[in-house]
């Protein structure tokens, strides 16, 4: 197989990414674009036939498997840049297995996180007296929280609001599977949107890294602590958000 100059650059970037001082910002950008250009041609399962879904997958692969573990990886040098096609295929299969059923935040959780996940999956349709008391004790003003919830929902697209309304915030008997929501409202790349939003499982558990999701960012804006000690307060805030999204989206 002929190795192009671009592929030689990929091999070099791959090797040097874990060495000190590592790649420069410009080199990382070039590395990213060359990997995207190479892997866009990978033969992938039908779920990634959509161009956006394919690009999202490759982006996630690069971030998780090349960028984030650059200094800790035990992977050796590549014999050929085309080995990355096989790596991406395995990554795609892992993603599809993880997404199967998309049962929500109860994936890869343990202990207190299991109970938080279950509560979030069954968000109340109204704030209880205990919820109000918890938020007041935490120093969270109800009017401010409602206003921030409305502002947050306004930043989401219709598909993201639909996933909240008809999955996370729906009663058990009304909750729709994520793939059914995506099909009904034509939501492309719904699995990545769900992860970005923060309504599907996070590797390592709910609390680890959750602040990087959209929901996590909203919680942090309210000065909530994303920790096991704040479990009940977090559920109360998510109940509040569910009330607002039900009002915004309605029943249909």
C-alpha positions in Angstrom: 0.0 0.0 0.0 1.4 3.4 -1.0 1.8 5.8 2.0 1.0 9.3 1.1 2.7 12.4 2.8 -0.5 13.0 4.8 -0.4 9.4 6.2 3.3 9.8 7.0 2.4 12.9 9.0 -0.3 11.0 10.9 2.2 8.3 11.8 4.6 11.0 13.1 1.9 12.9 15.0 0.7 9.6 16.6 4.2 8.8 17.8 5.0 12.2 19.1 1.7 12.9 20.8 2.8 11.0 23.9 6.3 12.4 24.1 7.4 15.5 25.9 6.8 18.3 24.9 4.2 16.8 22.7 2.4 18.4 19.8 1.9 22.1 19.3 -1.6 23.5 19.0 -1.1 23.9 15.2 0.1 20.3 14.9 -2.9 19.0 16.9 -5.2 20.9 14.5 -3.5 19.4 11.5 -3.5 15.9 13.1 -7.2 16.2 13.7 -8.0 17.3 10.1 -5.9 14.6 8.6 -7.5 11.9 10.7 -10.9 13.2 9.8 -10.0 13.2 6.1 -8.7 9.6 6.3 -11.4 8.1 8.4 -14.4 9.7 6.6 -13.9 6.8 4.1 -14.0 4.0 6.7 -16.7 1.4 6.1 -18.9 1.7 9.1 -22.3 0.2 10.2 -25.5 1.5 8.7 -26.1 3.6 11.8 -23.3 5.9 10.5 -24.4 6.3 6.9 -25.6 9.8 7.8 -22.7 12.2 7.2 -23.3 14.1 10.4 -23.4 10.9 12.5 -20.2 9.7 10.8 -18.4 13.0 11.5 -19.6 13.0 15.1 -18.3 9.5 15.6 -14.9 10.3 14.2 -14.7 13.5 16.3 -15.6 11.5 19.4 -13.0 8.8 18.5 -10.3 11.4 18.0 -11.0 13.2 21.3 -11.4 10.0 23.4 -8.8 7.7 21.8 -6.1 10.1 20.5 -6.3 13.4 22.3 -7.5 12.8 25.9 -5.1 9.9 26.5 -2.1 11.3 24.6 0.2 11.2 27.6 -1.0 8.0 29.3 -1.6 5.7 26.3 0.3 2.4 26.1 -0.4 2.1 22.4 2.7 1.6 20.3 3.6 3.2 17.0 1.3 2.6 14.0 2.6 0.4 11.2 0.3 2.2 8.8 -2.2 5.1 9.3 -4.8 2.8 7.8 -4.8 0.8 11.0 -7.0 3.7 12.3 -9.8 2.4 10.1 -9.9 -0.8 12.2 -9.7 1.2 15.5 -12.6 3.4 14.4 -14.7 0.3 13.5 -14.1 -1.2 17.0 -14.9 2.2 18.5 -18.2 2.3 16.5 -19.2 -1.1 17.7 -18.5 -0.2 21.3 -20.6 3.0 20.9 -23.5 1.0 19.4 -23.4 -1.5 22.2 -23.4 1.3 24.7 -26.3 3.0 23.0 -28.4 -0.1 22.7 -31.6 0.6 24.5 -30.4 4.0 25.7 -31.9 3.5 29.1 -30.5 6.7 30.3 -28.3 7.8 33.2 -28.2 4.4 34.9 -25.4 3.0 32.7 -22.0 2.4 34.3 -23.1 3.7 37.7 -22.7 2.3 41.2 -23.8 3.0 44.8 -25.3 6.4 45.3 -25.1 7.1 41.6 -27.5 4.3 40.9 -30.2 5.9 43.1 -29.6 9.3 41.5 -29.9 7.9 38.0 -33.2 6.2 38.9 -34.6 9.4 40.4 -33.5 11.4 37.4 -35.2 8.9 35.1 -38.4 9.3 37.0 -38.4 13.1 37.5 -41.5 14.3 39.4 -44.2 16.2 37.5 -44.3 18.8 40.3 -41.9 20.2 42.9 -42.7 18.8 46.3 -42.5 20.7 49.6 -39.3 18.8 50.3 -37.8 19.9 47.0 -38.6 23.6 47.7 -37.1 23.2 51.2 -33.9 21.6 49.9 -33.4 24.3 47.3 -34.0 27.1 49.9 -31.5 25.5 52.3 -29.0 25.2 49.5 -29.3 29.0 48.8 -31.0 28.5 45.4 -33.8 31.0 44.8 -36.8 29.4 43.1 -37.5 32.4 40.8 -33.9 32.6 39.7 -33.8 28.8 39.1 -36.9 29.0 36.9 -35.6 31.9 34.9 -32.3 30.1 34.4 -34.1 27.0 33.3 -36.1 29.0 30.7 -32.9 30.6 29.4 -31.2 27.2 29.3 -34.0 25.6 27.3 -34.0 28.5 24.9 -30.4 27.6 24.0 -31.3 24.0 23.1 -32.6 22.9 19.7 -36.0 21.3 19.3 -34.6 17.8 19.2 -32.8 18.3 22.5 -35.9 19.7 24.2 -37.9 16.7 22.8 -35.4 14.2 24.3 -35.8 15.9 27.7 -39.6 16.2 27.4 -40.4 12.7 26.1 -37.7 10.6 27.7 -36.0 12.0 30.9 -38.9 14.1 32.0 -41.8 11.8 31.0 -43.7 9.6 33.4 -42.9 5.9 33.1 -45.9 5.0 31.1 -45.4 7.9 28.7 -41.6 7.6 28.3 -40.5 7.0 24.7 -37.3 5.2 23.7 -34.6 7.6 22.4 -34.6 6.0 18.9 -38.4 6.5 18.7 -38.0 10.1 19.6 -35.3 10.6 17.0 -37.4 8.9 14.3 -40.6 10.8 15.1 -39.0 14.3 15.2 -36.2 13.5 12.7 -33.3 14.1 15.1 -30.0 13.4 13.5 -27.1 12.0 15.6 -29.4 11.7 18.5 -27.0 9.5 20.6 -24.3 12.2 20.5 -26.8 14.9 21.3 -28.1 12.9 24.2 -24.5 12.5 25.5 -23.7 16.1 25.0 -26.9 17.1 26.8 -26.1 14.7 29.7 -29.1 12.4 29.6 -27.3 9.1 28.8 -24.6 7.3 30.7 -21.2 8.8 31.3 -18.3 6.5 31.4 -16.9 6.6 35.0 -20.3 7.5 36.5 -22.7 10.4 36.7 -20.6 12.7 38.8 -17.3 12.3 37.0 -17.1 14.9 34.3 -20.8 15.6 34.3 -20.1 19.4 34.5 -18.9 19.2 30.9 -22.4 18.3 29.6 -25.0 20.9 28.9 -27.1 19.9 31.9 -24.1 19.9 34.1 -23.2 23.4 32.9 -26.7 24.6 33.8 -26.4 23.0 37.2 -23.1 24.7 37.8 -24.5 28.0 36.7 -27.0 27.7 39.6 -24.0 27.0 41.9 -25.0 23.5 42.5 -22.4 21.0 43.4 -22.2 17.9 41.2 -21.4 15.5 44.0 -23.0 12.6 45.9 -23.6 14.9 48.9 -25.9 17.1 46.6 -27.9 14.1 45.2 -31.3 15.3 46.5 -30.7 18.9 45.5 -29.7 17.9 42.0 -32.8 15.8 41.6 -34.9 18.8 42.8 -33.3 21.1 40.3 -33.9 18.5 37.5 -37.5 18.2 38.6 -37.7 22.0 38.3 -36.2 21.8 34.8 -38.6 19.1 33.8 -41.6 21.3 34.8 -40.3 24.0 32.6 -39.6 21.8 29.6 -43.1 20.3 29.9 -44.5 23.8 29.8 -42.3 24.8 26.8 -42.8 21.7 24.7 -46.3 20.7 25.8 -47.9 17.3 25.4 -47.2 16.7 21.7 
